[in-house]
Amino acid sequence: MPPSSGRTSLVGFLAANFIKIINGVRRSGKSTLLSLLADELIRMGISEDRIIYRRYTSLGELEISDAISMYRELSKRAEGKGRCYMLLDEVQEVNGWEKAVNSLFEDDGHCIFVTGSNSKLLAGEFSTYLSGRFVEIPVYPLSFEEFLSFRQHMGTAAGDIGRYISFGGFPVISTSEFDETTAYQIIYGIYTSIVIRDIQRRHRILNLDLFNRVVNFILDNMGKTFSGTAIVRFLKGQGRTQNIEQVYDYLRWLEEAFVICRCPRYDLRGKEILATQEKYYLADHSLLYGLKGFSGTYIAAIIENIVYVELRRRGYKVYVGKLYDKEIDFVAEKESGKERIYMQVCRTIPDASDREICNLRMIRDDYPKMVITLDSFASDNLDGIKIVPLEQFLLNKY
């Protein structure tokens, strides 16, 4: 991985007296980050025998199936070596892993990094055992800036915004010269491995066809507000019956596996988060093409997805804004509202009468307002509303 890629650096977390949780969708680069950390530890003078790397999806680790065997194996590896650096990949494959990790951290004082592909790593018993003594390090597929850096470093053809829109940010795709068909087959394979490993097997889904129909509805309505009731009506129209509780289970499981991200609505007048009519976006926009095939009709939803994930990557909490009967695509906040940006996303530059501009004009506070567009022309002459090309936004050059 090129040093200039801007990927999350784990070295800065070494001194933190927490268990470090690296969480994100499968194939987003978490394992690579652990390997890079191991290399950096060696360069820092840490002896190799004090660096313990385990990947719990490999055949060599299949005998490690519960907390006791995990703890015993790691304790034996660390015996007599003092404080070790334990890099534990995909720990959710071990039942009760949090108990072993807790003992290794609390009782033995080891520095521990773990990766996982399920947001439930941060819930339930783990949180109880650690009493908040962990830090989450989210990892997303490549940003556009990282995509450009990767391709330059790997000596592949120069990347551009069009290729990023078409092929997304999974590192395995970004660093190679796959044609469209092959790239989407690989992306589809990533998706199916997530469904089989993290959803179907874990939750014992018996009717995979019904589950897939729910996923198809989400893809067709990406960037639109909808409720579980709308999905139930959709399934009924296809001659399928499903209760709403099961639909919400499917949505939750997809979100826990980082396939989708839920974007709640925020009432700008009432200053409250609304419980209905949310939007859902994909962890990486290429999943839409991988599951549905390439189509220019998806471009508007794709660029909205790209902007959403980029805002999350930059540490913003992101909401869909509701103002009277109008919608603001994104309200992005940091530090409990002390920093806020209002955003609309569209394919082409809007004029002064377009919805994107009119809706932003209705907001009466002084926080920045901008429209992100695929067009290359930038402007801030529309009542102080900035018109920012997508590429400039992604590269922080606006």
N, C-alpha and C positions, 0 to 999 in steps of 0.2 A: 504494500500500500504506500503510495507516495506521501512523503512528509507534508506536502502542501495541500493534501486533499481536504483538510478541515474536518476529518472524521474525529469522533470523540476520542480524546486522549485519556487513557486510564491512569497514566503516571501521576497526574495531579491528585488522584484519589488514594494514593498509597499511604499517606500519613493520616488519613481519616480513620478514626477508631469506630468504624462501622463495617458491617457486611455489605459488600457492594453488589447490587442486583442489576445486571445488564439484561434488559428486557426488550423484546421486539419480535416482529414477524420472522418466521423461518427464512433463511437465506438472505438476511439483510446485512450480514457481515459480523455477527457477534463472535463466532468462533475465530475468525481472522483477527479480531481485536484482541482476544486472549492470546493468540500466538504471537502477535506483535508485542504484547505486554511481556511475555516470557523472554523474548529477544532483548527487550529494553532492560529487564531486570539483570540479565547476564552482562549487558554493557555497563550497568551500574555497579558491577562487582559482586552480585549475588551468586553464590555457587549453584551449579545446576541441580545438585542433590537437594537443595532447599526449595526448588520450584517444582511443585507437584501438579501436573496437568492431567485431568481426567475428562473424557468425553463419554457421557453415559448413554449415547446412542450407538456406540461402536460395539462390535461383537465381543471384543476383549473385555468389556465391562458388563456383559449380560448377567454375570453371576452376582453383581451388586444390585440387589433387588429391593432391599429394605434399609431402614436407618441403621440397624445394628451392624449389618455387613459393611455398609458404607463407612461408618465410624471406625470399625475395627481395621479396615483396609487402609484408610487414610492415616490413622494413628500409628499403625505399624510403619508406614512409609516415612512418617515424620519423626519416629522415635530416635532420640539422641541427637537431633539436628538443630534444636532450638526453635526459634520462630520461623515457620515456613510460609511460603506463598502458595496458596492453594487456588488453582484456576479450574473451576468445576463447571463443565459445559453441559447444558440441557439437563439440569438437575431434576426437572419435573418427572423424568423417567423413573426415579427412585421413590418408592412409597415412603413417606415420612422423612424425606430428606432434610426437612427443616430441623428435626430433632438432632440429627447428626451434626449439621452445620452449627447449630446453637452450641453444642458441647465443644466442638473444635474451636469456636470463637471465644466463648465465655470462659471455659475451663482451661484451654490450652494456649489461648492467645495468638492463634495463627491469623495471618492476613488472608482474607478470603474474598475471592471474586466468584460469583456464580452467574451463569446465563440461563435464560429460559425463554420459551416461546408461548407463554400463557400468562395473562395478567393476574391470575389467581395466585401467582407466586407471592403477591403482596397482600394477600387476604388470609383470613382464617387463622389457623394455628400459627403460621409463620409470624404474623404480626404480634400475636399473643406471646409467643416464646421470646421474641426479641425486644418487646416493649418499645418499639420505635427505633431501635438501634440498627437501622439499616438505611442505605441511601439508594434510590433508584436512578439508574443511568439509562434513559431510553435510547434505543438505537433504531433509526429509520433507514429504509433504502436510500441510495445515494441522492443527495441534492444535485441540482444542476451544476453547481460549482464543483462538487466532488466528481460528478460525471465527466466534466471537462478535464479535470486533473488526472483522473484515472486513465482516460483514453490517451492523453499526452504521455503519461508515464509508461503505459504499456506499448507505446509505439503504434497504436491503431490509428485508423483514419480520424481526422479531426472531427470532433463532435459538434453538434449545433443544436439549437432549440428544437428544430423539427425532429431530429433523431431522438432526443430526449422525450418529446411528446409521444412519439411512436413506440419507443421501446422501454421507457421507464427507467427505474433506478436500481433494480436488482443487480448487484455487482457481477454475477455470473454472465449477465447479458451485456452489461456496459463495457466490459473489458475484452469483448470478442467481436468478431465480424460476422455474426449470424445473419442469414437472410430472414425476411419477415416470417415465413412459415416456420422455420426452425426456432426462432426466438419465441414465438407464441406457443409452440409446443412445449418448450422448456418452462415458460411461465405457467402454462396449464398444469404441467407436472408439479411445480411448486405448490400450486393451489390444491391439487388432489392429495399431495402428501400431507398438507396441513389438515384437510378434512378427515383423512383416514386416521392420522396419528393423534391429532389434538381435539377432534370433535366426534367423529363417528365412533371410534373405539372407546373414547373416554366416557361418552354419554350414551352409548348403546343405542344409536339411532337405527331403528328397524326400517323405516320408510324413507330411504335415501332419495327416492324420486320426489317426494313432497318437499324434503329439505332443499333439493336443487331448484325446485320451482320458487321457493322463497328467495333463494340467492338470485335467481333470474329476475324476480321483481325488483330487488334492491338495485341490480345493475341497470335495469331499464329506467329506474327512477332516481339515479344518483344525482345529487344536487337539488332534489325536490323534497319538500316536506311531506311526510306521510306518517300514518299511525299503524299500529298492528291491526286495527279494524280494517284498514284499506287492504292489507295483505289478505286477510280472511275473505273479504269480498272478491279479490282477484282470484283466489283459489276456488271459491264457489263458482265463479264464472267459467272456470276450467273443469267444472264437474268434480272438484275435490273438496272434501269437508275437513276442516281443521279448527280446533278450538284456539282461542286467542292466547291462552296461557302457553300453549306449545309454540306458537309463533314467536312470542316474546322470549321463550327459551332459546329458539334458534338464533334470534338476533343477539342475545346475550352470549351464546357460545361462540358465534362468529367474532364478536367483539373481544372476548377473552383470548381468542387465538390470534388477535391482531389482524384478521382479514379485513374487518370493517372498523371504522371509528365513528362514534356517535357524536353529533354536533347539536346540542340542545338549543332551543330558542330562548331569547332574552328580551323581555319587554322593556324597551327604553323609557317608557313613561312610568310604569310601575316599579321599575328597577328590581325585577325579579325573574328568576329562571322559570320558564313554563314547562309543564309536565307532558305536553302533547305536541304532535306535529313536528317531530325532530327531522334532521337530515342525517344521512349516512354517507360516509366517504370510504374509499379503499385505502389500505395501507400503502399501496403503490398503484398508480393509475393504470399501469400496464396489465393489471389483472383483468380489467374490463376487456381489453383486446384479446388477452389470452383465453378468456372464456367465451367471448362473443364474436371474435374476429374483428379485423380493422374496418372501420367505417367513419367517413368524414362527419356523419351526423352526431358522433359522440364528442366532437372537439370541444364544444362549449362546456360539457360536463367534465371533460378531461382537464381543461385548464383550471376550472374551479377546484377540482380535486388536487391539482398540483399546488395551487395557492394555499389551500387548507392545510395540507401536510407540511408545507414550508413554514407556515405560521406556527404549527405545533412544534416543528423542529427547532424553531427559534425561541421556544419557551413560552409562547402565548397560550392562554386559555381562549378558546375560540367558540363563539356563539353565532347563531343566526339572529339578526336583529329584527324585532317587531316594533314598528312605530305606527300607531293607529292601524290602518288596514294595509300598510306598506311593509315591504321587506327590504332589509339591508343584508346583503349576502353574508358578510362577516363583521362581527364586532370582536376585535382581538384585544385582550387585556393582559397586563402584567401588574404585579404588586397591588393586587386588590383594587384595580381601577385607577391607580395613579398614572398609569401609562395606558393609552387606548388609541386604537386606530379603527376607523370605519372604512370598509372596502366593498366595492362592487366589482364583479368580474364579468367581462363580455369579450366577444371575439373581435369587434371592431370599435374604433373610436366613436363614442356617442356624441351627439350634438346636444345643445343646451336644453332641448325639450325631451330628451330620452329619459326613460324610467330611471336609469342608473344615476343620472345627474339630479333629477327632480327629487328622488328619494333622499339623496344625501343632503340636498339643500334644506330639507325639512328638519334636519338635526341642528339644534340651536347652540350647542356648546362649541368650544374652541379646539377640540381634539382634531388631529389630522384626518383628512378625508381623501380617498383616492379611488380611481378606477383602474383596474389592471386589464390590459388588452393585448391581443396578439399583434396589433399594429406596431410599427417601429417608431411612431411619432409620439413624443412626450410633450406635455403642456401642463401649466398650472394656472391658466387664465380663466377657467370656468368657476368664478366665485371662490377662488382659492382651492378648488378641488383639483388635485393633481391627476393627470392622465399619465400612467406609467406603463411602458411596454413590459410584457411578462419577463422577457430576458433580463431587462434592467432590474426588475424587482428581485428576481432570483439571484442575481449577482450583487445585490446591494449597491447598485449604481444609480439610484434615483435620488 
